[in-house]
Amino acid sequence: MRKKRIITITVVVLFVLVCSFFIMRFDVVGRINNAINKLVVDDEDKEVKLLHLVSSEDPEELMYETEVDKNENEYVVEYRKVKGLVDAEGNEVEMWEDTADPIKIYDNVYLGTITKIEDNKIYFMVDMKDAKDYEIIFDIDTFDFKEDYSSHYWSDFLVFDYEHFYSAGELEFLVGKYLRVQDAMRGDYYTGDRYKGLIFYSQ
């Protein structure tokens, strides 16, 4: 069984970003040491923690783990130790990142308003500024929130401001609010498994 801390950094970097604080592993997948701040989920207490990168002259450390996909096929994953990662108190945090880039299937970002939530669907009106607005419907029934430990990455994500949700109805409080939303899907570099995220941010 793979070490969950390693998976955590791989996936959280996937869906946690940085433009105005976050960015979804666009073309810097697996290279989280290029950013300043990191949000990481602690697997023991499920708490989201903000970590920082500081200057480090430590040599690069790599390690290799053999993992097994859902068809019992083995593959080897290369991990790189994240150098200079500390918590809010300045304590060093040991974390490893996957060095391989996942496959980008699609990655869309929109500004607009949730007009309604119904039948586990989120109706989002895209603000086109100088053009005609249009509606997108996000069907949460198509999301698989069950973790599959035979997959290199976690399950699908539905997130608002760092917090995970598991149905459209849980986001009723966002109806009528002006938001930024990121709708993206990636494919596992090693197994080809696909996973997606729908992430809403306050404006």
C-alpha positions in Angstrom: 0.0 0.0 0.0 1.4 3.4 -0.9 2.1 6.0 1.7 -0.9 8.3 2.0 1.2 11.4 2.6 2.7 11.1 -0.8 -0.7 10.8 -2.4 -1.9 13.8 -0.5 0.7 16.1 -1.9 0.2 14.8 -5.4 -3.6 15.3 -5.4 -3.8 18.5 -3.3 -1.3 20.1 -5.6 -3.5 19.0 -8.4 -6.6 20.8 -7.2 -5.2 23.5 -5.0 -4.0 26.6 -6.6 -2.3 29.7 -7.0 -3.4 32.5 -9.2 -4.9 34.3 -6.4 -3.7 31.7 -4.0 -4.5 28.5 -5.8 -3.9 27.0 -9.2 -4.6 23.6 -10.5 -1.3 22.0 -11.4 -1.7 23.5 -15.0 1.7 23.0 -16.7 3.6 22.8 -13.4 2.1 19.5 -12.3 4.3 17.8 -9.8 6.5 20.9 -9.3 5.0 22.5 -6.3 8.3 23.9 -5.2 7.8 26.7 -7.7 5.0 28.2 -5.7 5.2 30.1 -2.4 2.3 28.7 -0.4 0.8 25.2 -0.3 -2.4 23.9 1.2 -2.0 20.3 2.3 -4.5 17.9 3.8 -3.1 16.1 6.9 -4.3 12.5 6.6 -4.3 11.9 10.3 -6.7 14.6 11.4 -8.1 15.7 7.9 -7.1 19.3 8.7 -6.1 21.6 5.8 -2.8 23.2 6.6 -1.0 26.0 5.0 2.7 25.3 4.3 5.4 27.6 3.1 8.6 27.1 1.0 11.8 28.6 2.2 15.3 28.7 0.6 17.1 25.4 0.9 20.5 24.2 -0.3 19.8 20.5 0.4 20.6 18.1 -2.4 17.7 16.7 -4.4 16.3 13.4 -3.0 14.4 10.9 -5.0 12.7 7.7 -4.1 10.9 5.0 -6.0 7.8 3.1 -5.0 6.2 0.1 -6.7 2.5 0.4 -6.9 -0.3 -1.7 -8.2 -3.3 -0.6 -10.4 -6.8 -2.0 -10.2 -5.8 -4.8 -12.6 -3.0 -5.9 -10.4 -0.3 -4.5 -12.8 2.7 -3.1 -11.1 4.3 0.2 -12.0 7.1 2.3 -10.5 6.5 5.9 -9.4 9.3 8.4 -8.9 8.9 10.8 -6.0 11.0 13.9 -5.2 11.4 15.3 -1.7 10.0 18.9 -1.4 12.9 21.0 -0.1 12.5 23.8 2.3 8.8 23.1 3.2 7.9 24.4 6.7 4.6 24.9 8.6 3.3 28.1 10.2 5.6 27.6 13.2 8.7 27.2 11.0 9.0 23.5 11.6 10.3 21.4 8.7 7.7 19.2 7.0 8.7 16.1 5.2 6.7 15.8 2.0 7.2 14.1 -1.4 5.9 15.0 -4.8 5.2 12.8 -7.8 7.7 13.9 -10.6 5.4 12.8 -13.5 2.9 15.1 -15.1 -0.7 13.9 -15.3 -2.5 14.0 -18.6 -4.5 17.2 -19.1 -8.0 16.3 -20.4 -9.6 19.7 -20.0 -9.3 22.7 -17.8 -11.8 25.6 -17.8 -12.2 28.6 -15.6 -15.4 30.7 -15.5 -16.7 33.8 -13.7 -20.4 34.0 -12.9 -23.3 33.1 -10.6 -25.0 30.0 -9.4 -28.6 30.5 -10.4 -30.1 27.4 -8.9 -29.3 23.9 -7.6 -31.7 21.1 -8.4 -31.6 17.3 -8.8 -27.9 17.3 -7.8 -27.1 19.7 -10.6 -25.5 23.1 -10.3 -26.8 25.7 -12.8 -24.1 28.3 -13.4 -24.6 31.5 -15.4 -21.3 32.5 -17.0 -20.5 36.2 -17.0 -19.2 37.0 -20.5 -18.7 40.7 -19.8 -19.1 42.2 -23.3 -20.8 39.2 -24.8 -24.1 37.3 -24.1 -24.0 35.3 -20.9 -24.7 31.5 -21.1 -25.5 28.8 -18.7 -23.5 25.7 -17.8 -25.0 22.8 -15.9 -22.6 20.8 -13.7 -24.1 17.3 -13.0 -22.7 16.1 -9.7 -24.2 12.7 -10.2 -21.3 12.1 -12.7 -18.7 12.6 -9.9 -17.2 9.6 -8.2 -16.3 10.6 -4.6 -15.3 7.1 -3.5 -11.5 6.7 -2.9 -9.9 3.9 -4.9 -6.6 3.0 -3.4 -5.7 1.0 -6.5 -5.6 4.3 -8.4 -2.5 6.6 -8.2 -4.7 9.6 -7.4 -7.8 10.3 -5.3 -11.4 10.5 -6.1 -13.2 13.4 -7.9 -13.5 16.7 -6.0 -16.2 19.2 -5.3 -14.7 22.1 -3.4 -15.6 25.6 -2.2 -12.9 27.7 -0.5 -10.8 24.7 0.5 -13.7 22.7 1.9 -14.9 19.4 0.3 -18.5 18.7 -0.5 -20.2 15.6 -1.8 -23.5 16.8 -3.3 -24.9 19.8 -5.1 -27.4 20.4 -2.3 -24.6 21.1 0.2 -23.8 24.3 -1.8 -27.3 25.8 -1.7 -25.8 28.7 0.3 -23.9 29.8 -2.8 -27.0 30.4 -5.0 -27.0 34.0 -6.2 -23.3 34.6 -5.3 -20.8 35.8 -7.9 -18.0 33.2 -8.0 -15.0 31.9 -9.9 -15.2 28.2 -10.8 -12.6 25.8 -12.2 -13.9 22.7 -14.0 -11.0 20.3 -14.9 -10.1 16.7 -15.5 -6.8 15.0 -15.5 -5.6 11.5 -16.4 -3.2 9.5 -14.4 0.3 9.4 -16.1 0.8 5.8 -15.0 -2.6 4.1 -15.2 -4.7 6.4 -17.4 -7.4 6.6 -14.7 -9.3 9.9 -15.0 -10.3 12.2 -12.1 -12.0 15.6 -12.1 -12.6 18.6 -9.9 -15.1 21.3 -9.7 -13.8 24.1 -7.5 -15.6 27.3 -6.5 -13.9 30.4 -5.2 -15.3 33.5 -3.6 -14.6 36.7 -5.7 
